[in-house]
């Protein structure tokens, strides 16, 4: 049996990756409806070697699908997701509903059971949060988390296709001696770092940083977990990296942590400093797992650990996680 699948934002960076992931994983698609804006009228996207014309999203066209994968920004989700959910199940990649109490926020390796209580919309978490909680979950199960301190090194794919193009263009500008033009970010991203992702709150943190705090607590069902984040945009194309230090209730050794991480779903340990082996964003583009390396004592806590993690933002950070949620719904007979 197959499903009618709607991809809202099918021409975007995550939308394009959704098409690939559905294809590669042989997701049972009977019919695929790619939605985008008026700007894409007449364009086609390719799926399973077929060219499918874009359906322009509006209140009349958003119907008839069993499942809708939304990846067209929070504004589009706010306007159309409720309507789509009258017809099928919405898996929403935007931040629009993530913290709503009646919307599960799901990472299949961490809280698969939460898909059961959805009422039409399931939220796909923030990319940096997804990547981090895949590594935190097994560490919490074994050693009990008390505190999490994270700094991120986030690729431009998280901002969408325009940002990927901006990094390419600015890199050429810089090398050829032209002043780089900034259309997407407030500063050039080529050969630079920008400690500013999403808007600033008046208390000095960015919305991206606070997403990591609140979403981690919700996904892990740890409402008191102490988390602090610093989120930085870096000139990497599509893998996010994170430096994570944890304090735990129970004593933790590097060997014990490595054993736990090696057995955990969705994770690959890549950690041998004697061979310069650790995850790097360029080398891991297009992969599905969350890679962990630099596993070491945190030094500043009685019980603590520091790790370095890298994962493809467009895959596990967005499209793959959304498709895994849809697969989970099928397994649970919820679709
Ligand atoms: P379009 O290509 O027609 O603008 P990205 O994150 O890579 O920038 O992609 C955003 C995706 O969301 C694109 O597919 C874009 O379509 C789609 N999108 C943005 N705004 C709307 C809208 N108002 N209605 C439908 N699709 C939208």
Boltz pocket constraint, residues with backbone or C-beta under 6 A from the ligand:
constraints:
  - pocket:
      binder: B
      contacts: [[A, 8], [A, 9], [A, 10], [A, 11], [A, 12], [A, 13], [A, 14], [A, 15], [A, 35], [A, 36], [A, 37], [A, 38], [A, 39], [A, 40], [A, 57], [A, 71], [A, 72], [A, 73], [A, 76], [A, 159], [A, 160], [A, 161], [A, 162]]
      max_distance: 6.0
